[in-house]
Amino acid sequence: MARSTDDYARIEQALAYLEKNYHRRPDLEEVARSVNLSPFHFQRLFKRWAGISPKQFVQFLTLEHAKKLLEDSRSVLDATYASGLSSPGRLHDLFVSIEAVSPGEFKNQGAGLKISYGYHPTPFGECQLAATERGICGLGFVSRGARAKTLADLHRRWKNAEFEENPRATRPYAERIFGRNGYHPQRPVRLLLRGTNFQMKVWEALLRVPPGSVTCYEDIAARIGKPKAVRAVGSAVARNPVAYLIPCHRVIRKIGVFGDYHWGGTRKKALLAWEAARTQFAPDAA
C-alpha cells in the first residue's frame, strides 16, 4: 500500500499538469517528462494505479463525460432508492452502518470520548483515520506536510474529546477500507457521526450513490424531501467528516463541472475517474 501512496503523488502531479495543459492535448512523453519519468515507466505506473492508460483516464475528466455520467446516473439512483439499498454494488464491497451521537453527546462536543487516530497509506495519498470504540469518527486525506492542519480539523469537530495518536488501533480500519481482502459482510464498517438531523439525512443519501455514478446538489435535495435547500445540502456535503466512505466526491454541479472538494479538486477528479475506470473496465470488481 505504501507504493500506491507514492504512485498517487506522481499521478496527482500528472493530473494537475493535464488540467493545466489540456487544451494542447499533451502527448504521453510530455506528461511523463512533467513527473520526471520515462514514457514507459509512466505508462506502467499509471496503469498499475488506474487500471487503464492515461489517454483513457483523461476521457473521464472531460466536461462532456461528466454531463453524460450525471444523466446516466439518475436512472441508477432511481432504482437504488426504490429498492431501499444503500448501493447496487459498492466498488469495495463495503457495508456501512451509521450511528449518530445522541443529542447530549452532540451538545457536549465529544466529552468523555477517547479518539484514537493514525496516518495510513491509501491509493489516493495519505489519510488520517480517527476512531472510537463505537466506530470511525473521522477520515480525511492529508496533503503533503499538512498533518497538523488535518489534526486541527479533527479537534474542531470533537472539541472536548481525548485524543491519542495510535496507528495500531486505526490500521485495521484502514486495511478494511483500502485493502483488497478486508471485507466481511458480518462485520460492517461502523461510523460514529456528529451532525445535525439535516446533515445526517444528506450523508445517508450520499451512501446511496454507487461507485461509477455521480449526483448533483439539486438531486440530493429532492431525494431528502427538501428541494429548495440546495445551498444547505452543499454545506452539509462540504462538512462530511468521513471521506471516501461517505462519498461526497460523487457530487458534482448539475452543469457537469466537478466542483470543489475539501481534500483538493485534483484528488476529487482522481477519485471519480478511478472509480469510473473500474466500473467500466473491470465490472467483476463491483
For each residue, the residues with C-beta under 8 A, 3 or more apart:
1: 4 5 120 121 122 123 178 179
2: 5 6 121
3: 6 7
4: 1 7 8 49 121 122 123
5: 1 2 8 9 121 122 123 125 126
6: 2 3 9 10
7: 3 4 10 11 45 48 49 123
8: 4 5 11 12 49 122 123 124 125 270
9: 5 6 12 13 125 144
10: 6 7 13 14 35 37 42 45
11: 7 8 14 15 45 46 49 50 270
12: 8 9 15 16 125 266 267 270
13: 9 10 16 17 34 35
14: 10 11 17 18 31 34 35 42 46 54
15: 11 12 18 19 61 266 269 270
16: 12 13 19 20 266
17: 13 14 20 21 26 31 34 35
18: 14 15 21 22 26 31 54 58 61
19: 15 16 22 61 266 269
20: 16 17
21: 17 18 24 26 30
22: 18 19 25 58
23:
24: 21
25: 22
26: 17 18 21 30 31
27: 30 31
28: 31 32 39 42 43 54 55
29: 32 33 39
30: 21 26 27 33 34
31: 14 17 18 26 27 28 34 35 42 54
32: 28 29 35 37 38 39 41 42 43
33: 29 30 36 37
34: 13 14 17 30 31
35: 10 13 14 17 31 32 42
36: 33
37: 10 32 33 41 42 45
38: 32 41 42
39: 28 29 32 42 43
40: 43 44
41: 32 37 38 44 45
42: 10 14 28 31 32 35 37 38 39 45 46 54
43: 28 32 39 40 46 47 53 54
44: 40 41 47 48
45: 7 10 11 37 41 42 48 49
46: 11 14 42 43 49 50 53 54 57
47: 43 44 50 51 52 53
48: 7 44 45
49: 4 7 8 11 45 46 123 274
50: 11 46 47 54 57 273 274 277
51: 47 277 278 281 282
52: 47 56 57 277 281
53: 43 46 47 56 57
54: 14 18 28 31 42 43 46 50 57 58
55: 28 58 59
56: 52 53 59 60 277 281
57: 46 50 52 53 54 60 61 273 277
58: 18 22 54 55 61 62
59: 55 56 62 65
60: 56 57 65 272 273 276 277
61: 15 18 19 57 58 65 269 273
62: 58 59 65 66
63: 66 67 256 257
64: 67 68 256
65: 59 60 61 62 68 69
66: 62 63 69 70 214 252 256 257 258
67: 63 64 70 71 255 256
68: 64 65 71 72
69: 65 66 72 73 213 214 276
70: 66 67 73 74 214 215 216 252 254 256
71: 67 68 74
72: 68 69 75 76 213
73: 69 70 76 77 209 213 214 215
74: 70 71 77 78 215 219
75: 72 78 79
76: 72 73 79 80 88 210 213
77: 73 74 80 81 208 209 213 215 219 223
78: 74 75 81 82
79: 75 76 82 83 88
80: 76 77 83 85 86 87 88 208 210
81: 77 78 84 208 223
82: 78 79
83: 79 80 88
84: 81
85: 80 88 208
86: 80 90 95 96 207 208
87: 80 90 207 208 209 210 211
88: 76 79 80 83 85 210
89: 210 211 286
90: 86 87 93 94 95 210 211 286
91: 210 211 212 275 278 279 285 286
92: 177 178 183 211
93: 90 183
94: 90 176 177 183 189 245
95: 86 90 183 185 188 189
96: 86 188 189 190 191 207 245 246
97: 188 189 190 191
98: 190 191 193 200 203 204 207
99: 134 135 190 191 192 193
100: 193 194 195 200
101: 105 106 192 193 194
102: 105 106
103: 106 107
104: 107 108
105: 101 102 108 110 113 194
106: 101 102 103 109 194
107: 103 104
108: 104 105 111 112 160
109: 106 158 159 160 161 194
110: 105 113 115 157 158 159 160 161 194
111: 108 160 161
112: 108 161
113: 105 110 132 137 158 161 162
114: 132 133 161 162 164
115: 110 130 131 132 137 138 154 158 161 162 163 164
116: 130 131 132 164 165 166 169 170
117: 128 129 130 131 138 151 154 163 164 165 166 170
118: 128 129 165 166 167 168 169 170 171 174
119: 126 127 128 129 142 147 167
120: 1 126 127 129 167 170 171 174 178
121: 1 2 4 5 126 127 178
122: 1 4 5 8 125 126 127 141 174 177 178 244
123: 1 4 5 7 8 49 178 274
124: 8 127 141 244 267 270 271 274
125: 5 8 9 12 122 141 142 143 267
126: 5 119 120 121 122 141 142
127: 119 120 121 122 124 139 140 141 142 174 178 243 244
128: 117 118 119 138 139 140 141 142 147 150 151 154
129: 117 118 119 120 136 138 139 170 173 174 177
130: 115 116 117 136 137 138 139 154 170
131: 115 116 117 135 136 137 138 169 170 173
132: 113 114 115 116 135 137 192
133: 114
134: 99 137 190 192
135: 99 131 132 189 190 191 192
136: 129 130 131 139 173 189 190 191 192 242 245
137: 113 115 130 131 132 134 157 158 191 192 193 194 241 242
138: 115 117 128 129 130 131 154 157 158 241 242
139: 127 128 129 130 136 177 241 242 243 244 245
140: 127 128 150 153 154 241 243 262 263
141: 122 124 125 126 127 128 243 263 264 267
142: 119 125 126 127 128 146 147 150
143: 125 146 149 263 264
144: 9
145:
146: 142 143 149 150
147: 119 128 142 150 151
148: 151 152
149: 143 146 152 153
150: 128 140 142 146 147 153 154
151: 117 128 147 148 154 155
152: 148 149 155 156
153: 140 149 150 156 157
154: 115 117 128 130 138 140 150 151 157 158 163
155: 151 152 158 159 163
156: 152 153 159
157: 110 137 138 153 154 194 241
158: 109 110 113 115 137 138 154 155 161 163 194
159: 109 110 155 156
160: 108 109 110 111
161: 109 110 111 112 113 114 115 158
162: 113 114 115
163: 115 117 154 155 158
164: 114 115 116 117
165: 116 117 118
166: 116 117 118 169 170
167: 118 119 120 170 171
168: 118 171
169: 116 118 131 166 172
170: 116 117 118 120 129 130 131 166 167 173 174
171: 118 120 167 168 174 175
172: 169 175 176
173: 129 131 136 170 176 177 189
174: 118 120 122 127 129 170 171 177 178 179
175: 171 172 178 179 182
176: 94 172 173 179 182 183 189
177: 92 94 122 129 139 173 174 182 189 244 245
178: 1 92 120 121 122 123 127 174 175
179: 1 174 175 176 182
180:
181:
182: 175 176 177 179
183: 92 93 94 95 176
184: 187
185: 95 188
186:
187: 184
188: 95 96 97 185
189: 94 95 96 97 135 136 173 176 177 245
190: 96 97 98 99 134 135 136
191: 96 97 98 99 135 136 137 242 245 246
192: 99 101 132 134 135 136 137
193: 98 99 100 101 137 200 203 241 242
194: 100 101 105 106 109 110 137 157 158 241
195: 100 199 200 203 236 239 241
196: 199 200
197: 200 201
198: 201 202 226 229 232 236
199: 195 196 202 203 236 239
200: 98 100 193 195 196 197 203 204
201: 197 198 204 205 224
202: 198 199 205 206 220 224 233 236 237
203: 98 193 195 199 200 206 207 236 240 242 246
204: 98 200 201 207 208
205: 201 202 208 209 220 223 224
206: 202 203 209 220 237 240 246 247 248 250 251
207: 86 87 96 98 203 204 246 247
208: 77 80 81 85 86 87 204 205 223
209: 73 77 87 205 206 213 214 215 247 250 251
210: 76 80 87 88 89 90 91 213
211: 87 89 90 91 92 247 275 278 279 286
212: 91 275 276 278 279 280 286
213: 69 72 73 76 77 209 210 250
214: 66 69 70 73 209 250 251 252 272
215: 70 73 74 77 209 219 220 250 251 252
216: 70 219 220 251 252 253 254
217: 220 221 230 233 234 237 251 253 254
218: 221 222 227 230 254
219: 74 77 215 216 222 223 254
220: 202 205 206 215 216 217 223 224 233 237 251
221: 217 218 224 226 227 228 229 230 232 233
222: 218 219 225 226 227
223: 77 81 205 208 219 220
224: 201 202 205 220 221 233
225: 222
226: 198 221 222 229 232 233
227: 218 221 222 230
228: 221
229: 198 221 226 232 233
230: 217 218 221 227 233 234
231: 234 235
232: 198 221 226 229 235 236
233: 202 217 220 221 224 226 229 230 236 237
234: 217 230 231 237 238
235: 231 232 238 239
236: 195 198 199 202 203 232 233 239 240
237: 202 206 217 220 233 234 240 248 251
238: 234 235 248 260 262
239: 195 199 235 236
240: 203 206 236 237 243 246 248 262
241: 137 138 139 140 157 193 194 195
242: 136 137 138 139 191 193 203 245 246
243: 127 139 140 141 240 246 248 249 262 263
244: 122 124 127 139 177 247 249 271
245: 94 96 136 139 177 189 191 242
246: 96 191 203 206 207 240 242 243
247: 206 207 209 211 244 250
248: 206 237 238 240 243 251 261 262
249: 243 244 261 267 268 271 272
250: 206 209 213 214 215 247 272 275
251: 206 209 214 215 216 217 220 237 248 259
252: 66 70 214 215 216 256 257 258 259 272
253: 216 217 256 257 258 259
254: 70 216 217 218 219
255: 67
256: 63 64 66 67 70 252 253
257: 63 66 252 253
258: 66 252 253 261 265 268 269 272
259: 251 252 253 265 268
260: 238 265 268
261: 248 249 258 264 265 267 268
262: 140 238 240 243 248
263: 140 141 143 243 267 268
264: 141 143 261 267 268
265: 258 259 260 261 268 269
266: 12 15 16 19 269 270
267: 12 124 125 141 249 261 263 264 270 271
268: 249 258 259 260 261 263 264 265 271 272
269: 15 19 61 258 265 266 272 273
270: 8 11 12 15 124 266 267 273 274
271: 124 244 249 267 268 274 275
272: 60 214 249 250 252 258 268 269 275 276
273: 50 57 60 61 269 270 276 277
274: 49 50 123 124 270 271 277 278
275: 91 211 212 250 271 272 278 279
276: 60 69 212 272 273 279 280
277: 50 51 52 56 57 60 273 274 280 281 282
278: 51 91 211 212 274 275 281 282 285 286
279: 91 211 212 275 276 282 283 286
280: 212 276 277 283
281: 51 52 56 277 278
282: 51 277 278 279 285 286
283: 279 280 286
284:
285: 91 278 282
286: 89 90 91 211 212 278 279 282 283
